[in-house]
Amino acid sequence: MIVRHLVLLVLVVAGCRHRPEPPPPRLEELPPVPTLPVEPPWVATSAAARAALDAGQFAAADSILAAFERAEPDSPDVSESAFWRVMVRADPRNPAFSPTDARAAIEAYLARANAQRRSEALVMLHMLSLADSIRTVHTAQRSAAEARDRARDEELQRLRDDLQRAQAELDRIKRRLGSKP
């Protein structure tokens, strides 16, 4: 029993012994602190332009994109900015929208050597052509319908006038027949 107590006491004393803490690592042993990547200016510009578009502020969106192109002329994102400026001009919700101006803007974008969104711009150009065709057909149909309505109204007026003359002639004949003995 004493042996047990003695062993237990040795274990307790050994367990209470403090181990020395390892020395702190030297600076050259620490891993390098990673640097956060710098956000390209296009990310903030794109977000601001989209926010302006969502708010219906087309002129503001165009100004934001134009300012980016002036500030970052050598950026690869200038082509993206130019594409979105074209889309702002081609958006029918834009109060300054005109099919002619939109077509000219898309064609100017397509003429650029660095036009990266060529396929999308061509699709938009085809859609504008289709919209112009539909608008032309609609205008022609409206003109034809108005001409038909005018012709019908003129025919109705002519028939009313003929009926009125016939009614007047009948009234005259009745009076004449009614006055003979």
VENVENGI-V118959 format. One record per pair of residues at least 24 apart in sequence whose ideal C-beta (glycine too) atoms are under 7 Angstrom apart, sorted by the first residue. I is the first residue (numbers start at 1). J is the second residue. Records with the same first field share a line. If there is no record, write none. Layout:
# VENVENGI-V118959
I->J, J
This chain:
# VENVENGI-V118959
40->77
41->68, 72
42->75, 77, 80
49->84
53->88
58->88, 91, 94, 95, 96
61->88
62->88
79->114, 115, 116
80->116
82->109, 112
83->109, 117, 121
86->121
90->124, 128
99->128, 131, 132
102->128
103->128
